[in-house]
Amino acid sequence: MWTCLVSWCRCTIDWKKGKNVTVKTIKKKQKHKGRGTVRTITKQVPNESFFNFFSPLK
């Protein structure tokens, strides 16, 4: 009557560009002390998501 899950595998999900909900993109502005020029830094930080269940173990 009941079937047991014997084995299973995790695989990576191929997300479309900009649609990955497991990472959050943060944009920060950095100002140079001497010259005063501003540059934008883009950083991707892990985000809590249900889809992390499907990512491979580290």
The first five atom37 places (N, CA, C, CB, O) and aatype in JSON, in Angstrom:
{
  "aatype": [12, 17, 16, 4, 10, 19, 15, 17, 4, 1, 4, 16, 9, 3, 17, 11, 11, 7, 11, 2, 19, 16, 19, 11, 16, 9, 11, 11, 11, 5, 11, 8, 11, 7, 1, 7, 16, 19, 1, 16, 9, 16, 11, 5, 19, 14, 2, 6, 15, 13, 13, 2, 13, 13, 15, 14, 10, 11],
  "atom_mask": [
    [1, 1, 1, 1, 1],
    [1, 1, 1, 1, 1],
    [1, 1, 1, 1, 1],
    [1, 1, 1, 1, 1],
    [1, 1, 1, 1, 1],
    [1, 1, 1, 1, 1],
    [1, 1, 1, 1, 1],
    [1, 1, 1, 1, 1],
    [1, 1, 1, 1, 1],
    [1, 1, 1, 1, 1],
    [1, 1, 1, 1, 1],
    [1, 1, 1, 1, 1],
    [1, 1, 1, 1, 1],
    [1, 1, 1, 1, 1],
    [1, 1, 1, 1, 1],
    [1, 1, 1, 1, 1],
    [1, 1, 1, 1, 1],
    [1, 1, 1, 0, 1],
    [1, 1, 1, 1, 1],
    [1, 1, 1, 1, 1],
    [1, 1, 1, 1, 1],
    [1, 1, 1, 1, 1],
    [1, 1, 1, 1, 1],
    [1, 1, 1, 1, 1],
    [1, 1, 1, 1, 1],
    [1, 1, 1, 1, 1],
    [1, 1, 1, 1, 1],
    [1, 1, 1, 1, 1],
    [1, 1, 1, 1, 1],
    [1, 1, 1, 1, 1],
    [1, 1, 1, 1, 1],
    [1, 1, 1, 1, 1],
    [1, 1, 1, 1, 1],
    [1, 1, 1, 0, 1],
    [1, 1, 1, 1, 1],
    [1, 1, 1, 0, 1],
    [1, 1, 1, 1, 1],
    [1, 1, 1, 1, 1],
    [1, 1, 1, 1, 1],
    [1, 1, 1, 1, 1],
    [1, 1, 1, 1, 1],
    [1, 1, 1, 1, 1],
    [1, 1, 1, 1, 1],
    [1, 1, 1, 1, 1],
    [1, 1, 1, 1, 1],
    [1, 1, 1, 1, 1],
    [1, 1, 1, 1, 1],
    [1, 1, 1, 1, 1],
    [1, 1, 1, 1, 1],
    [1, 1, 1, 1, 1],
    [1, 1, 1, 1, 1],
    [1, 1, 1, 1, 1],
    [1, 1, 1, 1, 1],
    [1, 1, 1, 1, 1],
    [1, 1, 1, 1, 1],
    [1, 1, 1, 1, 1],
    [1, 1, 1, 1, 1],
    [1, 1, 1, 1, 1]
  ],
  "atom_positions": [
    [[0.82, -1.19, 0.0], [0.0, 0.0, 0.0], [0.86, 1.26, 0.0], [-0.93, -0.01, 1.19], [0.67, 2.14, -0.83]],
    [[1.8, 1.33, 0.91], [2.68, 2.5, 0.98], [3.98, 2.21, 0.24], [2.97, 2.9, 2.44], [4.54, 1.12, 0.38]],
    [[4.43, 3.14, -0.52], [5.72, 2.99, -1.19], [6.72, 3.93, -0.53], [5.62, 3.28, -2.72], [6.39, 5.08, -0.21]],
    [[7.9, 3.44, -0.33], [8.94, 4.25, 0.31], [9.86, 4.82, -0.75], [9.75, 3.4, 1.33], [10.12, 4.21, -1.79]],
    [[10.33, 5.98, -0.48], [11.3, 6.61, -1.35], [12.67, 6.06, -0.99], [11.26, 8.16, -1.24], [13.2, 6.35, 0.08]],
    [[13.25, 5.29, -1.89], [14.53, 4.63, -1.61], [15.68, 5.58, -1.89], [14.67, 3.35, -2.44], [16.58, 5.72, -1.06]],
    [[15.68, 6.21, -3.03], [16.75, 7.14, -3.36], [16.18, 8.27, -4.2], [17.9, 6.42, -4.1], [15.14, 8.13, -4.84]],
    [[16.88, 9.37, -4.19], [16.48, 10.52, -4.97], [17.72, 11.35, -5.26], [15.4, 11.36, -4.24], [18.73, 11.23, -4.56]],
    [[17.64, 12.16, -6.25], [18.81, 12.97, -6.6], [18.39, 14.44, -6.69], [19.44, 12.5, -7.94], [17.24, 14.77, -6.99]],
    [[19.35, 15.27, -6.43], [19.12, 16.71, -6.54], [19.8, 17.18, -7.81], [19.66, 17.49, -5.29], [20.88, 16.7, -8.17]],
    [[19.17, 18.09, -8.48], [19.77, 18.61, -9.7], [19.63, 20.13, -9.71], [19.1, 17.99, -10.96], [18.83, 20.69, -8.96]],
    [[20.41, 20.77, -10.54], [20.35, 22.22, -10.61], [19.2, 22.64, -11.52], [21.68, 22.8, -11.12], [18.87, 21.94, -12.48]],
    [[18.62, 23.76, -11.22], [17.54, 24.32, -12.02], [18.15, 25.36, -12.94], [16.41, 24.93, -11.13], [18.91, 26.22, -12.49]],
    [[17.82, 25.29, -14.22], [18.31, 26.29, -15.18], [17.34, 27.47, -15.17], [18.44, 25.68, -16.63], [16.28, 27.43, -15.8]],
    [[17.72, 28.53, -14.45], [16.88, 29.72, -14.32], [17.13, 30.64, -15.51], [17.17, 30.46, -12.99], [18.24, 30.71, -16.04]],
    [[16.08, 31.35, -15.92], [16.26, 32.39, -16.93], [16.96, 33.57, -16.27], [14.88, 32.82, -17.55], [16.91, 33.74, -15.06]],
    [[17.61, 34.38, -17.08], [18.39, 35.49, -16.57], [17.48, 36.46, -15.8], [19.11, 36.23, -17.72], [16.47, 36.94, -16.32]],
    [[17.86, 36.74, -14.56], [17.11, 37.67, -13.72], [15.92, 37.06, -13.01], [0.0, 0.0, 0.0], [15.22, 37.78, -12.3]],
    [[15.66, 35.77, -13.17], [14.48, 35.13, -12.57], [14.82, 34.16, -11.45], [13.72, 34.4, -13.63], [13.92, 33.51, -10.92]],
    [[16.08, 34.06, -11.07], [16.49, 33.13, -10.01], [16.05, 33.67, -8.65], [18.03, 32.91, -10.04], [16.52, 34.72, -8.22]],
    [[15.15, 32.95, -7.99], [14.63, 33.41, -6.69], [15.49, 32.94, -5.52], [13.2, 32.91, -6.5], [15.22, 33.31, -4.38]],
    [[16.53, 32.13, -5.79], [17.38, 31.66, -4.71], [18.53, 32.62, -4.41], [17.94, 30.29, -5.05], [19.23, 32.43, -3.42]],
    [[18.72, 33.63, -5.23], [19.73, 34.66, -4.97], [19.08, 36.04, -5.1], [20.94, 34.52, -5.94], [18.17, 36.25, -5.9]],
    [[19.58, 36.96, -4.3], [19.09, 38.32, -4.33], [20.21, 39.2, -4.86], [18.6, 38.8, -2.92], [21.35, 39.11, -4.4]],
    [[19.9, 40.06, -5.83], [20.9, 40.95, -6.41], [20.83, 42.29, -5.68], [20.66, 41.14, -7.94], [19.79, 42.92, -5.61]],
    [[21.98, 42.69, -5.15], [22.07, 43.95, -4.41], [22.98, 44.89, -5.18], [22.59, 43.72, -2.95], [24.09, 44.51, -5.57]],
    [[22.51, 46.12, -5.4], [23.32, 47.14, -6.07], [23.7, 48.19, -5.03], [22.56, 47.78, -7.27], [22.85, 48.73, -4.34]],
    [[25.01, 48.46, -4.94], [25.51, 49.46, -4.0], [26.31, 50.5, -4.77], [26.37, 48.81, -2.89], [26.96, 50.18, -5.77]],
    [[26.26, 51.73, -4.31], [27.06, 52.78, -4.91], [28.27, 53.02, -4.03], [26.24, 54.09, -5.09], [28.15, 53.15, -2.81]],
    [[29.45, 53.08, -4.66], [30.7, 53.34, -3.95], [31.28, 54.64, -4.45], [31.71, 52.17, -4.14], [31.34, 54.89, -5.66]],
    [[31.7, 55.48, -3.52], [32.27, 56.77, -3.87], [33.75, 56.76, -3.54], [31.54, 57.93, -3.14], [34.15, 56.36, -2.44]],
    [[34.58, 57.21, -4.49], [36.02, 57.3, -4.27], [36.31, 58.49, -3.36], [36.79, 57.43, -5.63], [35.76, 59.57, -3.57]],
    [[37.15, 58.29, -2.35], [37.42, 59.35, -1.37], [38.08, 60.57, -2.01], [38.32, 58.82, -0.26], [37.66, 61.7, -1.76]],
    [[39.09, 60.37, -2.82], [39.85, 61.48, -3.38], [39.17, 62.17, -4.54], [0.0, 0.0, 0.0], [39.01, 63.39, -4.55]],
    [[38.76, 61.4, -5.53], [38.21, 61.97, -6.76], [36.71, 62.24, -6.68], [38.48, 61.05, -7.91], [36.21, 63.14, -7.36]],
    [[36.01, 61.49, -5.88], [34.56, 61.67, -5.77], [33.78, 60.94, -6.85], [0.0, 0.0, 0.0], [32.57, 61.15, -6.97]],
    [[34.44, 60.1, -7.64], [33.71, 59.36, -8.67], [32.87, 58.26, -8.02], [34.7, 58.75, -9.71], [33.24, 57.69, -7.0]],
    [[31.74, 57.99, -8.63], [30.81, 57.0, -8.09], [30.77, 55.81, -9.04], [29.39, 57.61, -7.9], [30.68, 55.98, -10.26]],
    [[30.85, 54.6, -8.48], [30.69, 53.39, -9.27], [29.66, 52.5, -8.6], [32.04, 52.65, -9.44], [29.48, 52.55, -7.38]],
    [[28.99, 51.69, -9.39], [27.95, 50.8, -8.89], [28.51, 49.39, -8.78], [26.7, 50.83, -9.8], [29.08, 48.86, -9.74]],
    [[28.35, 48.8, -7.61], [28.79, 47.43, -7.35], [27.55, 46.54, -7.3], [29.62, 47.34, -6.01], [26.61, 46.82, -6.56]],
    [[27.55, 45.46, -8.09], [26.45, 44.5, -8.09], [26.93, 43.22, -7.41], [25.94, 44.21, -9.54], [27.97, 42.67, -7.78]],
    [[26.16, 42.77, -6.42], [26.55, 41.59, -5.65], [25.34, 40.67, -5.54], [27.07, 41.99, -4.23], [24.21, 41.13, -5.35]],
    [[25.57, 39.36, -5.67], [24.49, 38.39, -5.51], [24.66, 37.67, -4.18], [24.47, 37.37, -6.68], [25.71, 37.12, -3.89]],
    [[23.59, 37.7, -3.37], [23.6, 37.12, -2.04], [22.57, 35.99, -2.0], [23.3, 38.19, -0.94], [21.49, 36.14, -2.57]],
    [[22.87, 34.86, -1.33], [21.89, 33.78, -1.22], [20.61, 34.26, -0.53], [22.48, 32.6, -0.45], [20.66, 35.08, 0.39]],
    [[19.49, 33.76, -0.98], [18.18, 34.14, -0.46], [17.43, 32.89, -0.01], [17.36, 34.94, -1.53], [17.53, 31.85, -0.67]],
    [[16.7, 32.97, 1.09], [15.89, 31.85, 1.55], [14.8, 31.56, 0.52], [15.26, 32.15, 2.95], [14.09, 32.47, 0.09]],
    [[14.67, 30.28, 0.13], [13.67, 29.91, -0.86], [13.36, 28.42, -0.75], [14.15, 30.26, -2.27], [14.2, 27.63, -0.32]],
    [[12.16, 28.06, -1.15], [11.77, 26.65, -1.23], [12.64, 25.91, -2.23], [10.29, 26.53, -1.61], [12.92, 24.72, -2.05]],
    [[13.07, 26.59, -3.27], [13.82, 25.96, -4.35], [15.23, 25.58, -3.93], [13.87, 26.87, -5.54], [15.91, 24.87, -4.67]],
    [[15.71, 26.02, -2.77], [17.01, 25.59, -2.27], [17.0, 24.09, -1.96], [17.4, 26.38, -1.01], [18.06, 23.47, -1.9]],
    [[15.82, 23.52, -1.77], [15.67, 22.08, -1.55], [16.2, 21.29, -2.74], [14.2, 21.73, -1.29], [16.73, 20.19, -2.57]],
    [[16.06, 21.84, -3.94], [16.46, 21.15, -5.16], [17.92, 21.36, -5.52], [15.59, 21.6, -6.3], [18.43, 20.68, -6.41]],
    [[18.6, 22.28, -4.86], [20.01, 22.53, -5.2], [20.88, 21.4, -4.67], [20.47, 23.88, -4.62], [20.56, 20.79, -3.66]],
    [[21.99, 21.12, -5.35], [22.88, 20.04, -4.92], [23.48, 20.31, -3.55], [23.99, 19.82, -5.95], [23.7, 21.47, -3.17]],
    [[23.75, 19.24, -2.82], [24.38, 19.39, -1.52], [25.81, 19.86, -1.69], [24.34, 18.06, -0.73], [26.47, 19.52, -2.67]],
    [[26.28, 20.64, -0.73], [27.66, 21.15, -0.81], [28.56, 20.32, 0.04], [27.73, 22.61, -0.38], [29.76, 20.59, 0.11]]
  ]
}
